[in-house]
Amino acid sequence: MFSDPVQLIGATASPYTQKMLALLRYRRIPYTVAWAEPGDVCKNLGIEPPKPALLPTFIAENESGFSAVCDSTPIIRALEEQQSSRSVLPSDPALAFIDYLIEDFADEWCTKYMFHYRWHFAADADKAGTILPLLRDTTISEEDLAAFKQYFTERQVGRLFVVGSNDVTASVIDASYRRFLKAMDEHLSQQAFMLGQRPAAGDFGIHGQLSQLVGFDPTPRAITHEVSSRTVAWVDRMYDLSGIEASDADWVPIEEQPHSLGELLSEVGRVYAPAQLANAKAVANGEREWQCEIDGATWAQRTFPYQAKCLRWTNELYQSLSRDDAARVDRLLEGTGVESMLSGD
């Protein structure tokens, strides 16, 4: 249960913060946001910060008092249980599964675009290293800013390997981003949002990452303007959709979705599916790192138990579908490569 207004802690340069703020605006859910560190706010409230303490962090309330939570996907579902109006979850289970796939891809793969472009290129890293500390405190001295910039930039650049970004995979990430933008451009020429004329959770997941790729970081911003003007405009509109009046008729049935949705899903199958399968295998074998071939290149990175959970949750949702709904999903996914992620067992 969340308070009224909903309380969250975030940062303007956090893609997941922008994901959730846009969602709250669309759903017309009152909120307050603190631009602060979760640990500091939680300490003031006398509660334990989440582990790990990620952004955004939401303050939840129950019979025992307050707690801090920070996983956006279950938070979206909890908000739906608390307030059902202006839902971002399609009522059709087959369409809802596709929405879940899109949100998961945005949260777990598109964030690689964001982190790579922000810290791989010198101009982007210089901007981020300067601006991110100022987003917390504009009164910081020039001396302290310089010291923090050096420390923070070196730390983040040193963490590029965590998401698989290196000189070998840089071209893979760039090619994937450009294909993704081309698919977005074609899709947005057919309909306003991923699954019709109203936004779903996946729209907000994509928006969160693109809010940084288009709105903050110089290199991907230039690429996006070059490849897809529609995506640039879509990101700007997604910030505040509170004026949209949505109805169930605004969801386009899975059988009537434009071909462009399949193109988007093909990118999921091309890059995200092999990564998820390799990561899950590494987790099962207790390996700290994994590698596999993605788009013709050897991709190696640290193993993430959380992403193995994401794959398991995706399969659990798929397996919960009725036989008819699973068949409808299968028809849409046929040939995309996403099928390799799914088990009917």
C-alpha positions in Angstrom: 0.0 0.0 0.0 1.3 3.4 -0.9 0.3 6.7 0.8 -1.7 9.5 -0.8 0.2 11.2 -2.2 2.7 8.4 -3.2 6.2 9.2 -1.9 9.3 8.4 -3.9 13.0 9.2 -4.0 14.6 9.7 -7.4 17.0 11.5 -9.7 16.2 13.3 -12.9 19.0 11.4 -14.8 17.6 8.1 -13.6 15.7 6.3 -16.4 13.6 4.3 -14.0 12.7 7.5 -12.1 11.5 9.0 -15.4 9.6 5.8 -16.2 7.7 5.9 -13.0 7.0 9.7 -12.9 5.6 9.5 -16.4 3.4 6.6 -15.4 2.1 8.4 -12.2 1.3 11.5 -14.3 -0.6 9.4 -16.9 -2.5 7.5 -14.2 -3.3 10.8 -12.3 -1.9 9.4 -9.1 -0.7 12.3 -6.8 2.9 12.0 -5.8 5.8 13.7 -4.1 9.4 13.1 -5.2 12.5 13.8 -3.2 15.7 14.4 -5.3 17.9 12.8 -2.7 19.8 9.6 -1.8 17.5 6.8 -0.6 19.7 6.1 2.3 19.4 9.6 3.6 15.6 9.8 3.3 15.2 6.3 4.8 17.4 7.3 7.7 15.2 10.3 8.4 12.1 8.1 8.3 13.7 5.5 10.6 13.4 2.7 8.1 15.9 0.4 6.4 16.8 1.4 2.8 16.2 -1.3 0.1 19.2 -3.5 -0.7 20.5 -2.6 -3.1 19.2 1.0 -2.8 18.2 1.9 -6.3 16.3 4.7 -7.9 13.5 5.4 -7.7 12.8 4.2 -4.2 9.1 4.2 -3.1 7.9 4.4 0.5 5.3 1.8 1.1 3.0 1.6 4.2 1.5 -1.4 5.9 0.2 -2.4 9.4 3.8 -2.6 10.7 4.8 0.8 9.5 6.8 2.1 6.5 9.2 0.2 4.2 11.2 1.1 1.1 10.9 -0.7 -2.2 12.5 0.0 -5.5 11.7 -2.6 -8.2 9.6 -0.7 -10.8 7.8 -3.7 -12.4 6.1 -5.0 -9.2 5.5 -1.5 -8.0 3.5 -0.8 -11.2 1.4 -3.9 -10.4 0.9 -2.9 -6.7 -0.3 0.5 -7.8 -2.8 -1.2 -10.1 -4.2 -3.2 -7.2 -4.5 0.0 -5.2 -6.1 2.0 -8.0 -7.5 0.4 -11.1 -8.5 3.4 -13.1 -6.4 4.4 -16.2 -4.7 1.0 -16.1 -1.4 0.5 -18.0 -1.9 -3.3 -18.1 -4.0 -4.7 -21.0 -7.0 -6.8 -19.9 -6.3 -9.3 -22.7 -3.8 -11.8 -21.1 -2.1 -12.4 -24.5 -1.6 -8.7 -25.0 -0.5 -8.2 -21.4 2.2 -10.8 -21.9 3.6 -9.0 -24.9 3.5 -5.8 -22.8 5.5 -7.6 -20.1 8.1 -8.7 -22.7 8.5 -5.1 -23.9 8.8 -3.7 -20.4 11.4 -6.4 -19.5 13.4 -5.6 -22.6 13.4 -1.9 -21.9 14.4 -2.4 -18.3 17.1 -5.0 -18.8 18.5 -4.4 -22.4 17.7 -0.9 -23.3 19.5 0.2 -20.2 22.6 -1.2 -21.8 22.2 1.4 -24.5 21.9 4.1 -21.9 24.8 3.1 -19.7 27.1 2.4 -22.8 26.5 5.8 -24.5 26.7 7.7 -21.2 30.1 6.4 -20.2 31.8 4.9 -23.3 32.3 8.2 -25.2 34.5 11.0 -23.7 32.0 13.9 -24.5 29.1 12.0 -22.9 31.1 11.0 -19.9 32.3 14.6 -19.4 28.8 15.9 -19.4 27.5 13.2 -17.1 30.4 13.6 -14.7 29.8 17.3 -14.5 26.0 17.5 -14.4 25.0 14.5 -12.3 26.7 15.8 -9.1 25.0 19.2 -9.7 21.6 17.6 -10.0 22.0 16.8 -6.3 23.4 20.1 -5.2 24.0 23.2 -7.4 25.8 24.9 -4.5 28.7 22.5 -4.5 32.1 24.3 -4.8 34.1 24.1 -8.0 36.8 22.3 -6.1 34.5 19.7 -4.7 32.7 19.3 -8.1 36.0 18.6 -9.8 37.0 16.0 -7.2 33.6 14.3 -7.3 33.5 14.4 -11.1 36.8 12.6 -11.4 35.9 10.0 -8.8 32.4 9.4 -10.2 33.4 9.3 -13.8 36.3 6.9 -13.2 33.9 4.6 -11.2 31.2 4.6 -13.9 33.6 4.1 -16.8 35.2 1.3 -14.8 31.8 -0.4 -14.5 31.1 -0.5 -18.2 32.1 -4.2 -18.3 29.2 -4.9 -15.9 26.7 -4.3 -18.7 28.9 -5.9 -21.3 30.2 -2.6 -22.9 33.7 -2.8 -24.3 35.5 -2.0 -27.6 34.3 -5.3 -29.1 30.7 -5.0 -28.2 30.4 -1.2 -28.8 29.5 -1.8 -32.4 26.9 -4.4 -31.4 25.2 -2.0 -29.0 25.3 0.8 -31.5 23.8 -1.4 -34.3 21.1 -2.7 -31.9 20.2 0.8 -30.9 19.9 2.0 -34.5 17.7 -1.1 -35.4 15.6 -0.4 -32.4 15.1 3.2 -33.4 14.2 2.2 -37.0 11.6 -0.3 -35.7 10.2 2.4 -33.3 10.0 4.9 -36.1 8.0 2.5 -38.3 5.8 1.4 -35.4 5.0 5.0 -34.3 4.0 5.8 -37.9 1.2 3.1 -37.4 0.0 3.8 -33.9 0.6 6.2 -31.0 1.9 3.6 -28.5 3.3 0.1 -28.4 0.0 -1.7 -28.2 -2.5 0.8 -29.5 -3.8 4.2 -28.8 -3.1 4.2 -25.1 0.2 3.6 -23.2 1.0 0.3 -21.5 3.7 -0.5 -18.9 6.1 -1.3 -21.7 5.7 2.2 -23.2 6.8 3.7 -19.9 9.8 1.3 -19.6 11.0 2.4 -23.1 10.3 6.0 -22.3 12.4 5.9 -19.1 15.5 4.7 -21.0 14.9 7.1 -24.0 14.4 10.0 -21.6 18.2 9.8 -21.1 19.2 8.7 -24.6 17.3 11.5 -26.2 17.1 14.1 -23.4 20.5 14.0 -21.7 23.4 12.2 -23.4 24.8 13.9 -26.5 25.8 10.9 -28.7 22.6 8.9 -28.6 20.6 12.1 -28.8 22.3 12.9 -32.2 21.7 9.3 -33.3 18.1 9.4 -32.4 17.5 12.7 -34.2 19.2 11.2 -37.3 17.4 7.9 -37.3 13.9 8.6 -35.9 12.3 12.0 -35.5 9.1 10.2 -34.4 10.8 8.7 -31.5 12.2 12.1 -30.4 8.6 13.5 -30.5 7.2 10.5 -28.8 9.6 10.8 -25.8 8.6 14.4 -25.3 4.9 13.5 -25.3 5.4 10.6 -22.9 6.5 12.8 -20.1 2.9 13.9 -19.4 0.0 12.0 -20.8 -2.4 13.0 -18.0 -4.7 14.6 -20.6 -5.4 11.3 -22.5 -8.8 9.8 -22.0 -8.3 6.1 -22.5 -10.8 3.3 -23.1 -10.5 -0.5 -23.6 -11.2 0.1 -27.3 -7.8 1.8 -27.5 -5.9 -1.5 -27.1 -5.3 -3.0 -30.6 -6.0 -6.8 -30.5 -2.9 -8.9 -30.8 -4.1 -10.3 -34.1 -4.5 -6.8 -35.5 -1.1 -5.4 -34.4 0.9 -3.8 -37.2 3.9 -5.7 -38.7 6.2 -3.2 -37.0 5.5 -4.7 -33.6 7.0 -7.9 -34.9 10.1 -5.9 -35.9 10.5 -4.5 -32.4 10.1 -8.0 -31.0 12.7 -9.3 -33.5 15.2 -7.1 -31.8 14.3 -8.6 -28.5 14.9 -12.1 -30.0 18.1 -11.0 -31.7 20.0 -9.5 -28.8 18.2 -9.9 -25.5 17.1 -13.6 -25.8 20.6 -15.0 -26.2 21.9 -12.8 -23.4 19.1 -14.0 -21.0 19.7 -17.6 -21.8 23.5 -17.4 -21.4 23.1 -15.5 -18.1 20.5 -17.9 -16.7 22.8 -20.9 -17.6 25.7 -19.2 -15.8 23.6 -18.5 -12.7 22.5 -22.2 -12.6 26.2 -23.3 -12.9 27.4 -20.8 -10.3 29.6 -19.0 -12.8 30.5 -15.3 -12.1 30.7 -14.4 -15.8 29.1 -15.6 -19.0 29.8 -15.2 -22.7 27.9 -16.0 -25.9 27.6 -14.8 -29.4 25.3 -11.9 -30.0 24.9 -10.4 -33.4 28.1 -12.0 -34.7 30.3 -10.8 -31.8 31.5 -12.4 -28.6 29.7 -10.9 -25.7 31.0 -11.3 -22.2 29.9 -9.8 -19.0 29.2 -10.3 -15.3 26.4 -12.7 -14.3 23.3 -11.2 -12.8 21.0 -13.4 -10.7 18.3 -10.7 -11.0 18.1 -11.1 -14.7 17.8 -14.9 -14.3 14.8 -14.1 -12.1 13.4 -11.9 -14.9 13.7 -14.8 -17.3 12.0 -17.1 -14.8 9.2 -14.6 -14.2 8.7 -14.2 -18.0 8.3 -18.0 -18.3 6.0 -18.2 -15.3 3.7 -15.6 -16.9 3.8 -17.4 -20.3 3.0 -20.7 -18.6 0.0 -19.2 -16.8 -1.6 -18.3 -20.1 -4.5 -20.5 -21.3 -3.8 -22.7 -24.3 -5.6 -20.4 -26.6 -3.9 -17.3 -25.4 -0.5 -19.0 -25.5 -1.2 -19.9 -29.1 -2.1 -16.3 -29.9 1.2 -15.2 -28.4 3.1 -17.8 -30.3 1.7 -16.7 -33.6 2.9 -13.1 -33.0 6.3 -14.3 -31.8 6.9 -16.8 -34.6 10.3 -16.1 -36.3 11.3 -13.3 -33.9 13.7 -15.4 -31.8 11.9 -14.6 -28.6 10.6 -18.2 -28.7 13.9 -19.4 -27.5 13.4 -17.6 -24.2 10.0 -19.4 -23.5 9.3 -22.8 -22.2 5.9 -24.4 -22.2 6.9 -26.9 -19.5 
